[in-house]
Amino acid sequence: MDFRPPRFPEQFNMADYFVFANLKAGRAEKTAIHFEGKRVSYRALADMVMRVATNLVADGLLPEQRVLICMQDRPEFAYAWFGALKAGAVVTQINPLLPASDYEYYLAYIKPQFAFLDERSVLEFSKALKSSRHCGRNHSNVIVVGSDAAHHAAFAAWSAQKRRADPWPTHRDDPAVWLFTSGTTGRSKGAVHSHAHFAFNTEVYAKTFIGIRESDVTVSGARLFFGYATGTNLMFPLAVGASTVLFREQQTPELLFRTIARHKATVFTSVPTLINKMLRTPEDHRTDISSLRFMWSAGEALPRELHERWHATFGVPIIDGIGSAESFHIYISNRPGDIRPGSLGKLVPGYEAKLVDDDGNPAAQGDVGTLWLKGDSAALYYHCDYEKSKEHLRGGWIVSGDKFRQDADGYWYYEGRGDDLLKSGGIYVSPMEVENRLMQHPAVRECCVIGRKDEHGLEKPLGLVSLKTRSSASADLEAELIAFAKAGLARYKAPHWIVFVETDLPRNDRDKIDRKKLKAEHG
């Protein structure tokens, strides 16, 4: 592919790129957002974004001050998010379903000047505000939106004010958004990104590598507070003048089937957990999803068995890829017409990558190594964590500690986080590889592989397994699963033990299996 890196002017704002450019392109009356039977045109979207921007500045917003978004997937999320960016703020979004203790941490860490909430987060967030000095005097800069009459009227009245206040000008390299890490090794940290980072990845990945189209209608199971979905179901469709579907309800398989069918969606954002749930949905609870031309999968490893089962059932291509808070979005990916199940696909043009062994030398082709990634969407630093910034962000290179290998055809395979890898018999074992094998057994619903020391103090793989029929757990089935793993893997990679878990495996707020918690309980 002939690649030319995109260039952006010095005076640059993300909201102009993603929202206001659609007016110049003649899309003012086209639907930007579908929400609960209503349509929001690009003209209406741009109008609300500008109202939020001018009212924030009129209420005292200063350049690069932080604005916190804590809302469900709704049009007001887009108004507040792009409006704050247009105003010249630094924006970050967090999960609206957290307890007050988590909001206390985020308030102290972010120190927001303004916060946007909705009815789902307001109760717990208000508890956290009692001990916070942020969000204005007496918390006057907390703006609540909602479907109930009081909240709806309050936001409408605030946003309807026509006050003269010019947004602060922004540079392409000004900080714009914090994306939070998943917090697998402690509290989540904000990876700081500039305005140009998001446009860069959109140009090289969404537009050029994947081919997102103006005619697309996008739907997401992943929620907008997750940077993965902020990209695929908000920024990417708006960047080409497509339409996005937003909904607040819990993303059940039945709801996703209905939503895709109702809107004849063409692009679906999902995660492996949801893919598995949709496959387990009885046929009489499904609706036709043949309008989809592809679906994204990211956020956690997609087992090959699950990928192949989805394709055999629905025939919808899965674009599996990997991104991170540090890179903004996906940098290695499959693509329409070039999908290899089990792999993450190929490196997106515009990014550089290399694999390094434990001694800092280039890893041999086919061997597992630590990924070093470079590209013009790499985070500037982690807020308030100098040591972590030095360790993981090195002169434009992102060094996350994630382990990969690359085959002779240029396809990449994720082998897990560096701290997740096991060393059995002196050889690295990828939990993902073992999990992929166990998932092929017809009795297994989901699984996680961690390390546990045997009676000699040597680390061996332990398989934590949730069964499709939990009553079938037995010593015979444990032996069968271990034998099944050995039949498809090198013997040292097979689980030394199987523990049957009677409940669903625990997950973090991004719906990834919580390995940290499982290690603490079973390691």
C-alpha positions as CSV (number, residue, x, y, z in Angstrom):
1,M,0.0,0.0,0.0
2,D,1.4,3.4,-1.0
3,F,1.3,5.3,2.3
4,R,1.5,9.0,2.8
5,P,1.3,10.2,6.4
6,P,-1.5,12.7,7.0
7,R,-0.6,16.3,7.9
8,F,-2.7,18.7,10.0
9,P,-2.6,22.5,10.3
10,E,-1.0,24.0,13.4
11,Q,-4.3,25.6,14.4
12,F,-6.4,22.5,14.8
13,N,-9.3,21.3,16.9
14,M,-10.8,17.8,17.0
15,A,-14.4,19.1,17.0
16,D,-13.8,20.9,13.7
17,Y,-12.4,17.8,12.1
18,F,-15.1,15.4,13.4
19,V,-18.2,17.6,13.5
20,F,-18.1,21.0,11.8
21,A,-16.3,19.6,8.6
22,N,-19.6,17.8,7.8
23,L,-21.4,21.2,7.4
24,K,-18.7,22.3,4.9
25,A,-19.1,18.9,3.1
26,G,-22.9,19.6,2.6
27,R,-24.2,17.0,5.1
28,A,-26.0,19.5,7.4
29,E,-29.4,17.7,7.0
30,K,-28.0,14.2,7.1
31,T,-28.6,12.1,10.2
32,A,-25.6,12.0,12.5
33,I,-27.1,10.2,15.5
34,H,-30.1,7.8,15.9
35,F,-31.3,7.7,19.5
36,E,-34.6,6.2,20.9
37,G,-36.6,6.8,17.7
38,K,-35.2,10.3,17.2
39,R,-32.7,11.6,14.7
40,V,-30.1,14.3,15.2
41,S,-28.8,15.9,12.0
42,Y,-25.3,17.1,11.5
43,R,-26.6,20.7,11.7
44,A,-28.3,20.0,15.0
45,L,-25.2,18.2,16.3
46,A,-22.9,21.1,15.4
47,D,-25.3,23.6,16.9
48,M,-25.4,21.8,20.2
49,V,-21.7,21.3,20.3
50,M,-21.1,25.1,19.7
51,R,-23.7,25.9,22.4
52,V,-21.9,23.7,24.9
53,A,-18.5,25.3,23.9
54,T,-19.7,28.9,24.3
55,N,-21.5,28.3,27.5
56,L,-18.6,26.6,29.1
57,V,-16.3,29.5,28.2
58,A,-19.0,32.0,29.4
59,D,-19.2,30.1,32.7
60,G,-15.4,30.5,33.2
61,L,-13.7,27.6,31.5
62,L,-10.0,28.3,31.0
63,P,-7.8,26.8,28.3
64,E,-6.8,23.2,28.9
65,Q,-8.9,22.9,32.0
66,R,-10.4,19.5,32.5
67,V,-13.9,18.5,31.7
68,L,-15.2,15.2,33.0
69,I,-17.9,13.2,31.1
70,C,-19.8,10.6,33.0
71,M,-22.8,9.6,31.0
72,Q,-24.5,6.8,29.2
73,D,-24.5,6.5,25.4
74,R,-26.8,9.4,24.4
75,P,-26.6,12.5,22.1
76,E,-25.7,14.7,25.1
77,F,-22.4,12.6,25.5
78,A,-21.4,13.8,22.0
79,Y,-22.6,17.4,22.7
80,A,-20.6,17.6,25.9
81,W,-17.5,15.7,24.6
82,F,-17.1,17.7,21.4
83,G,-18.3,20.9,22.9
84,A,-15.7,20.8,25.6
85,L,-13.0,20.1,23.0
86,K,-14.3,22.9,20.8
87,A,-14.1,25.2,23.9
88,G,-10.4,24.4,24.3
89,A,-10.7,22.0,27.3
90,V,-9.1,18.7,28.0
91,V,-11.7,16.0,28.1
92,T,-11.9,12.6,29.7
93,Q,-14.7,10.1,30.0
94,I,-15.4,7.5,32.7
95,N,-17.8,4.7,33.4
96,P,-21.3,6.0,34.5
97,L,-21.9,2.7,36.5
98,L,-19.2,3.0,39.2
99,P,-19.6,3.3,42.9
100,A,-18.9,6.6,44.8
101,S,-15.5,5.4,46.0
102,D,-14.3,5.2,42.4
103,Y,-15.7,8.6,41.6
104,E,-13.8,10.0,44.6
105,Y,-10.6,8.7,43.1
106,Y,-11.3,10.2,39.7
107,L,-12.3,13.6,41.1
108,A,-9.1,13.8,43.1
109,Y,-7.0,12.6,40.1
110,I,-8.6,14.6,37.3
111,K,-9.4,17.7,39.3
112,P,-12.2,18.7,36.8
113,Q,-13.4,22.3,36.4
114,F,-16.6,21.0,34.9
115,A,-18.4,17.7,34.9
116,F,-21.3,16.4,32.8
117,L,-23.5,13.6,34.4
118,D,-26.7,11.9,33.6
119,E,-29.4,10.2,35.7
120,R,-27.4,6.9,35.8
121,S,-24.3,8.4,37.5
122,V,-25.7,11.4,39.4
123,L,-26.5,9.6,42.7
124,E,-23.1,7.9,43.3
125,F,-21.2,10.8,41.8
126,S,-23.0,13.2,44.1
127,K,-21.9,11.2,47.1
128,A,-18.3,11.6,45.9
129,L,-18.7,15.3,45.4
130,K,-19.4,15.9,49.1
131,S,-15.7,15.5,49.8
132,S,-14.4,17.2,46.7
133,R,-13.3,20.8,46.1
134,H,-13.6,20.4,42.3
135,C,-16.3,21.3,39.7
136,G,-16.6,25.0,40.8
137,R,-17.7,26.8,43.9
138,N,-20.4,24.7,45.7
139,H,-20.1,22.3,42.7
140,S,-21.9,24.8,40.5
141,N,-20.1,23.5,37.4
142,V,-21.8,20.1,37.5
143,I,-24.2,19.8,34.6
144,V,-26.7,17.0,34.7
145,V,-28.7,15.8,31.7
146,G,-31.4,13.3,31.7
147,S,-34.7,12.0,30.3
148,D,-36.7,13.0,33.4
149,A,-38.5,16.3,33.2
150,A,-36.3,18.2,35.7
151,H,-32.9,17.2,34.3
152,H,-34.0,17.6,30.7
153,A,-35.3,21.1,31.4
154,A,-32.2,22.1,33.3
155,F,-29.9,21.1,30.5
156,A,-32.1,22.5,27.9
157,A,-32.2,25.9,29.7
158,W,-28.4,25.9,30.2
159,S,-27.6,25.0,26.6
160,A,-30.2,27.4,25.2
161,Q,-28.5,30.4,26.7
162,K,-27.0,32.5,23.9
163,R,-24.0,34.2,25.5
164,R,-21.1,35.7,23.6
165,A,-18.0,33.8,24.5
166,D,-15.4,32.7,21.9
167,P,-13.9,29.2,22.3
168,W,-10.2,29.2,23.2
169,P,-8.0,28.5,20.1
170,T,-6.2,25.2,20.0
171,H,-3.0,23.9,18.5
172,R,-2.8,20.4,17.0
173,D,-0.3,19.5,19.7
174,D,-2.3,20.9,22.6
175,P,-3.5,18.2,25.1
176,A,-7.1,17.3,24.3
177,V,-8.2,14.0,25.8
178,W,-7.1,11.6,28.6
179,L,-7.8,8.0,27.8
180,F,-7.7,5.8,30.9
181,T,-5.7,2.6,31.1
182,S,-7.6,-0.5,32.1
183,G,-5.9,-0.5,35.5
184,T,-4.9,-4.2,35.5
185,T,-1.9,-3.4,37.8
186,G,-3.5,-0.7,40.0
187,R,-5.5,2.4,39.6
188,S,-6.3,3.6,36.1
189,K,-4.0,6.3,34.8
190,G,-4.8,8.9,32.2
191,A,-2.8,8.7,28.9
192,V,-2.7,12.2,27.6
193,H,-3.3,12.8,23.9
194,S,-3.3,15.8,21.7
195,H,-5.9,17.0,19.2
196,A,-4.0,15.6,16.2
197,H,-3.6,12.1,17.6
198,F,-7.3,11.2,17.0
199,A,-7.4,12.6,13.5
200,F,-4.2,10.7,12.6
201,N,-5.5,7.3,13.6
202,T,-8.8,8.0,12.0
203,E,-7.1,8.8,8.7
204,V,-4.7,5.9,8.7
205,Y,-6.8,3.2,10.3
206,A,-10.5,3.9,10.0
207,K,-10.5,5.6,6.6
208,T,-7.6,4.1,4.7
209,F,-6.9,0.7,6.2
210,I,-10.5,-0.4,7.1
211,G,-12.5,1.8,4.7
212,I,-15.3,3.3,6.8
213,R,-17.9,4.8,4.5
214,E,-20.3,7.7,4.5
215,S,-23.1,5.2,3.8
216,D,-22.3,3.2,7.0
217,V,-24.6,3.0,10.0
218,T,-22.7,2.0,13.1
219,V,-23.8,0.3,16.3
220,S,-21.8,-0.6,19.4
221,G,-22.1,-3.1,22.3
222,A,-19.1,-1.5,23.9
223,R,-20.0,1.7,25.7
224,L,-18.8,5.2,24.7
225,F,-16.8,5.8,27.9
226,F,-14.4,3.1,26.5
227,G,-11.9,4.7,24.1
228,Y,-12.4,1.7,21.7
229,A,-16.1,2.6,21.2
230,T,-15.5,6.4,21.4
231,G,-13.5,5.7,18.2
232,T,-15.6,3.2,16.4
233,N,-19.1,4.4,17.3
234,L,-18.5,8.2,17.5
235,M,-15.4,9.6,16.0
236,F,-15.0,7.2,13.0
237,P,-18.5,7.5,11.7
238,L,-18.6,11.3,12.1
239,A,-15.3,11.6,10.4
240,V,-16.8,10.4,7.1
241,G,-20.4,11.7,7.5
242,A,-21.9,8.3,8.5
243,S,-24.6,7.7,11.1
244,T,-24.2,6.2,14.5
245,V,-26.8,4.5,16.7
246,L,-26.8,5.3,20.4
247,F,-28.8,3.6,23.2
248,R,-28.7,3.7,27.0
249,E,-30.0,0.3,27.8
250,Q,-28.0,-2.6,29.0
251,Q,-26.4,-4.2,25.9
252,T,-28.1,-7.6,26.0
253,P,-27.7,-9.9,22.9
254,E,-31.4,-9.6,22.2
255,L,-31.3,-5.8,22.2
256,L,-28.2,-5.8,19.9
257,F,-29.9,-8.2,17.5
258,R,-33.0,-5.9,17.4
259,T,-31.0,-2.7,17.1
260,I,-28.8,-3.9,14.2
261,A,-31.9,-5.2,12.4
262,R,-34.0,-2.0,13.0
263,H,-31.4,0.4,11.7
264,K,-30.0,-2.0,9.1
265,A,-26.6,-1.3,10.6
266,T,-23.5,-2.0,8.5
267,V,-20.8,-1.9,11.1
268,F,-21.0,-3.4,14.6
269,T,-18.5,-2.9,17.5
270,S,-18.3,-5.8,19.8
271,V,-16.0,-7.6,22.3
272,P,-15.4,-11.4,22.5
273,T,-17.6,-11.7,25.6
274,L,-20.6,-10.2,23.7
275,I,-19.8,-12.4,20.7
276,N,-20.0,-15.4,22.8
277,K,-23.3,-14.3,24.4
278,M,-24.8,-13.6,21.0
279,L,-23.8,-17.1,19.8
280,R,-25.5,-18.6,22.8
281,T,-28.7,-16.7,22.2
282,P,-31.5,-19.1,21.1
283,E,-32.4,-18.8,17.4
284,D,-36.0,-17.6,18.1
285,H,-34.5,-14.6,20.1
286,R,-32.3,-13.5,17.2
287,T,-33.1,-11.2,14.3
288,D,-31.6,-10.8,10.9
289,I,-28.2,-9.1,11.0
290,S,-27.2,-9.7,7.4
291,S,-27.0,-5.9,6.8
292,L,-23.6,-5.9,8.6
293,R,-20.7,-5.8,6.2
294,F,-18.2,-6.3,9.1
295,M,-17.9,-6.1,12.9
296,W,-15.0,-5.0,15.1
297,S,-13.7,-7.1,17.9
298,A,-11.1,-5.7,20.4
299,G,-10.7,-5.1,24.1
300,E,-9.6,-8.7,24.9
301,A,-8.3,-11.7,23.0
302,L,-10.7,-13.3,20.5
303,P,-10.3,-17.1,20.6
304,R,-10.0,-18.6,17.1
305,E,-12.7,-21.1,17.9
306,L,-15.1,-18.3,18.8
307,H,-14.2,-16.4,15.6
308,E,-14.8,-19.5,13.4
309,R,-18.1,-20.3,15.2
310,W,-19.4,-16.8,14.7
311,H,-18.5,-16.8,11.0
312,A,-20.1,-20.2,10.5
313,T,-23.3,-19.1,12.2
314,F,-23.7,-15.5,10.8
315,G,-21.2,-15.1,8.0
316,V,-20.3,-11.6,9.2
317,P,-16.6,-10.9,8.9
318,I,-14.9,-10.1,12.2
319,I,-12.2,-7.4,12.1
320,D,-10.1,-8.4,15.1
321,G,-7.4,-6.0,16.2
322,I,-5.6,-4.5,19.1
323,G,-5.2,-1.0,20.4
324,S,-4.5,0.7,23.7
325,A,-5.1,3.8,25.7
326,E,-1.5,4.8,24.9
327,S,-2.1,4.6,21.1
328,F,-5.6,5.9,21.2
329,H,-6.9,3.2,18.9
330,I,-6.1,0.1,16.9
331,Y,-2.6,-0.2,15.4
332,I,-2.6,-3.9,14.4
333,S,-5.7,-5.3,12.7
334,N,-7.3,-7.6,10.3
335,R,-9.2,-5.9,7.5
336,P,-12.1,-6.6,5.1
337,G,-10.8,-9.1,2.6
338,D,-7.8,-10.0,4.6
339,I,-8.8,-11.9,7.8
340,R,-6.8,-14.7,9.4
341,P,-8.7,-16.1,12.4
342,G,-6.6,-16.4,15.5
343,S,-4.3,-13.6,14.4
344,L,-4.6,-9.8,15.0
345,G,-3.9,-9.2,11.4
346,K,-1.1,-6.8,10.1
347,L,0.5,-3.6,11.2
348,V,-1.5,-0.5,10.2
349,P,0.5,1.7,7.8
350,G,1.6,4.8,9.6
351,Y,2.8,2.8,12.6
352,E,6.2,1.1,13.2
353,A,6.6,-2.0,15.4
354,K,9.5,-4.1,16.6
355,L,9.8,-7.1,19.0
356,V,12.5,-7.2,21.6
357,D,13.6,-10.1,23.8
358,D,14.2,-10.1,27.5
359,D,17.8,-8.9,26.9
360,G,16.7,-6.0,24.7
361,N,17.8,-7.6,21.4
362,P,15.5,-8.0,18.4
363,A,13.4,-11.2,18.8
364,A,13.8,-13.8,16.1
365,Q,11.0,-14.2,13.6
366,G,8.3,-16.4,15.2
367,D,9.6,-15.9,18.7
368,V,7.6,-14.1,21.5
369,G,8.9,-10.7,22.3
370,T,7.9,-7.4,23.9
371,L,6.2,-5.0,21.4
372,W,7.6,-1.6,20.8
373,L,5.2,0.6,18.9
374,K,5.6,4.0,17.3
375,G,3.1,6.3,15.5
376,D,1.7,9.8,15.6
377,S,-1.1,8.9,18.0
378,A,1.3,7.8,20.8
379,A,0.4,9.4,24.2
380,L,2.4,12.3,25.4
381,Y,2.7,11.0,29.0
382,Y,0.6,9.6,31.9
383,H,-0.8,12.3,34.0
384,C,0.8,12.4,37.5
385,D,3.0,9.4,36.9
386,Y,6.5,10.3,35.8
387,E,8.0,6.9,36.5
388,K,5.3,5.1,34.5
389,S,5.8,7.6,31.7
390,K,9.5,6.9,31.6
391,E,9.0,3.2,31.6
392,H,6.3,2.9,28.9
393,L,6.6,6.0,26.7
394,R,10.2,6.3,25.4
395,G,10.9,8.9,22.8
396,G,7.8,8.3,20.7
397,W,7.9,4.5,21.3
398,I,5.1,2.9,23.4
399,V,6.6,0.0,25.4
400,S,3.5,-1.5,27.1
401,G,5.1,-4.8,28.1
402,D,2.6,-6.7,25.9
403,K,4.0,-9.9,24.3
404,F,3.5,-10.7,20.6
405,R,4.9,-12.8,17.9
406,Q,4.8,-12.4,14.1
407,D,4.6,-15.2,11.6
408,A,6.5,-15.3,8.3
409,D,3.5,-13.8,6.4
410,G,3.5,-10.7,8.5
411,Y,0.5,-11.5,10.7
412,W,0.7,-10.7,14.4
413,Y,-0.4,-12.8,17.4
414,Y,-1.0,-11.5,20.9
415,E,0.5,-13.7,23.6
416,G,-0.6,-11.7,26.6
417,R,0.6,-9.0,28.9
418,G,4.2,-9.5,30.1
419,D,3.0,-10.0,33.7
420,D,0.5,-12.6,32.5
421,L,3.0,-14.9,30.8
422,L,3.9,-18.1,32.6
423,K,7.2,-19.9,32.6
424,S,6.6,-23.6,32.7
425,G,9.7,-25.8,32.4
426,G,11.8,-22.7,31.8
427,I,9.8,-21.8,28.7
428,Y,7.3,-19.0,28.3
429,V,3.7,-20.1,28.0
430,S,1.0,-17.8,26.7
431,P,-2.2,-18.1,28.7
432,M,-4.1,-17.1,25.5
433,E,-2.8,-20.1,23.6
434,V,-3.9,-22.5,26.4
435,E,-7.3,-20.7,26.7
436,N,-7.9,-20.9,23.0
437,R,-7.4,-24.7,23.2
438,L,-9.7,-25.2,26.2
439,M,-12.4,-23.1,24.5
440,Q,-12.6,-25.7,21.7
441,H,-13.9,-28.3,24.2
442,P,-17.7,-28.6,23.9
443,A,-18.2,-28.4,27.7
444,V,-16.3,-25.1,28.2
445,R,-18.2,-21.9,28.4
446,E,-15.3,-19.6,29.3
447,C,-11.9,-20.0,30.9
448,C,-8.9,-18.2,32.2
449,V,-5.4,-19.6,32.6
450,I,-3.0,-18.3,35.4
451,G,0.1,-19.6,37.1
452,R,0.2,-21.5,40.3
453,K,3.3,-23.0,42.1
454,D,3.3,-26.8,42.6
455,E,4.6,-28.7,45.6
456,H,8.2,-28.1,44.4
457,G,7.7,-24.3,44.1
458,L,7.6,-24.5,40.3
459,E,5.1,-22.5,38.3
460,K,2.5,-24.5,36.3
461,P,-0.6,-23.5,34.3
462,L,-3.9,-23.6,36.2
463,G,-7.1,-23.5,34.2
464,L,-10.1,-21.8,35.7
465,V,-13.1,-23.1,33.8
466,S,-16.8,-22.1,33.7
467,L,-18.9,-24.9,32.1
468,K,-21.9,-24.6,29.9
469,T,-23.6,-27.1,32.2
470,R,-22.1,-26.5,35.6
471,S,-23.5,-29.7,37.1
472,S,-21.2,-31.7,34.8
473,A,-18.1,-30.7,36.8
474,S,-16.2,-33.8,38.0
475,A,-12.7,-35.3,38.4
476,D,-13.3,-37.2,35.2
477,L,-14.0,-34.0,33.3
478,E,-10.9,-32.4,34.8
479,A,-8.8,-35.2,33.5
480,E,-10.5,-35.1,30.1
481,L,-9.8,-31.3,29.8
482,I,-6.2,-31.7,30.7
483,A,-5.8,-34.6,28.1
484,F,-7.7,-32.5,25.5
485,A,-5.2,-29.6,26.1
486,K,-2.2,-31.9,25.8
487,A,-3.6,-33.3,22.5
488,G,-3.5,-29.9,20.9
489,L,-0.5,-28.2,22.6
490,A,3.0,-29.0,23.7
491,R,2.6,-31.0,26.9
492,Y,4.3,-28.4,29.2
493,K,1.7,-25.8,28.1
494,A,-1.3,-27.9,29.2
495,P,-3.0,-27.1,32.5
496,H,-1.5,-28.9,35.5
497,W,-4.8,-28.5,37.2
498,I,-8.4,-27.5,36.4
499,V,-10.6,-25.6,38.8
500,F,-14.3,-25.4,37.9
501,V,-15.8,-22.0,38.7
502,E,-19.5,-22.1,39.5
503,T,-20.2,-18.5,38.6
504,D,-19.2,-16.4,35.6
505,L,-15.6,-15.3,35.7
506,P,-15.1,-11.8,37.2
507,R,-14.7,-8.9,34.8
508,N,-13.4,-5.4,35.1
509,D,-15.4,-2.3,34.0
510,R,-14.2,-2.7,30.4
511,D,-15.7,-6.3,30.4
512,K,-12.3,-8.0,30.3
513,I,-11.7,-11.1,32.5
514,D,-10.2,-9.8,35.7
515,R,-6.9,-11.8,35.8
516,K,-5.6,-9.8,38.7
517,K,-8.6,-10.8,40.9
518,L,-8.4,-14.4,39.8
519,K,-4.6,-14.5,40.5
520,A,-5.3,-13.2,44.0
521,E,-7.9,-15.8,44.6
522,H,-6.4,-18.9,42.9
523,G,-2.7,-18.2,42.2
